[in-house]
């Protein structure tokens, strides 16, 4: 048994670490406990009234919950996992945080210093393992340096382009007594646009005939989103959003032009390509938003490109801009507010046409079978509160969600731009913990749900009550779609045999429903809502419809005629 030294100026390493987390404002840690960081768990015991320790059922769940927590709060999400298998399981959520530019602190147990470099039990060199998917990977070498390492971790995770930071914790350090001064709370460092560059932005806008804005990426807050809307109104600009950034702009607003991501409206793509000025605020212009890097010419776009991003290394990485501005989104949006508007009305028709095309695109489309997902999603869009949080994982089911749901407020979309399967359920559980007073909806495919669906047990244990929709077509539809496009009719490895999803929900202590027809959904949803429990609504859909545009038959006919 490890005891606290009698000298009151000394603390065990685990307590020092727990104290630093509290100083940094941490109020929730998602974890799967392990013997490699028992010292930290003991240190957290003394902060149990201030820091919630949420025990998840898989380290991937813990990391994805930390990512969702950060997206919803703007503060770093924290997860703690044990060495070896715990770290490898958590890598899924770490990769998501890296691609999504989410601030995250990942605390990983490590073998004792005396056993390092011997391939000890569950030993991994984390600097090598996580270097491609983390902003920084550190390993603490002594207990007295814990405050220094934690301070650096929180500064790095939040500053510039945010991202995950890994801290490896040799288990003996957490049990080592040391005298260490506490570090102050980290404040994120972000650049602000120089006045000269903002003046140049206005000059380029004033010279344009067909301008467009694409908003997305990280570092946004509600104030920045509101100022962007004010700027768009003052200058009569159409605004599109990047992949899974639909909550950056009220989708009902008459300046909203649509979503540049999965299920891209061809008319929006054409409008972006035909624009003569693109102001890209925060988005990386990655593969999904640019439709496989086909939206803009590389390296020199035909459009005048203004690229604003919190990471200077992202500007000019693929597309050379006419004007690059290194800035966080709150800082950039504050400067937008001070710009004198350009002459109004010059592109009013251009803006109105863009919004009209968006409204046409979100009208529900027909679907094979007795359930029309477009109508289900449209119903949710109509009845949910404006501040309802929508979480989703990956798969073709998300195409209906992204197309037919209208996001109405900042902080209502929680989704992984990495396209990670299994993200939705952990994210929804975290959302219910962060905002217990708000409605939380989670949309998954059957394959996606079963990746990390066991986190439903975590929801029941801690009182999170998301309503989880499982779109069941008994297959991995995205892969089946690509399979039919490239190897038509040669179906292999994409069919699924599923459990009784409502029965599984009830086994966890949650509410369960099954929907077989479109008109059954509203009542089933209402029963789930008033249950007060986490809920699973299974929706049985016809596998013929792969997405709102294509069926299996369509793809096979196209293959035969090719």
Secondary structure, DSSP 4 states (H G I P E B T S, - for coil): -----SSTT-EEHHHHHHHHHHHTT--EEEE---GGGHHHHHHHHTTTTTSEEEE-SSHHHHHHHHHHHHHHHSS-EEEEE-STHHHHHHHHHHHHHHHHT--EEEEEEE--GGGTTS--TT---HHHHHGGG-SEEEEE--GGGHHHHHHHHHHHHHSSS--EEEEEEEHHHHT-EE--PPPPPP--------HHHHHHHHHHHHT-SSEEEEE-SSS--HHHHHHHHHHHHHHT-EEEEETT-GGGS-TTSTTEEEEESTT--HHHHHHHHH-SEEEEES----TTTTTTTTSS-SSS-SSEEEEEES-GGGTTSSS--SEEEE--HHHHHHHHTTSPPPPTTTTHHHHHHHHHHHHHHTS----SSS--HHHHHHHHHHHS-TT-EEEE-SSTHHHHHHHH----STT-EEE-TT--TTHHHHHHHHHHHH-TTS-EEEEEEHHHHHHHGGGHHHHHHHT---EEEEEE-SB-HHHHHHHHHHSTT---S-B-----HHHHHHHHT-EEEEE-SGGGHHHHHHHHHHH-S-EEEEEE--TTB-SSS-BHHHHHHHHHH-
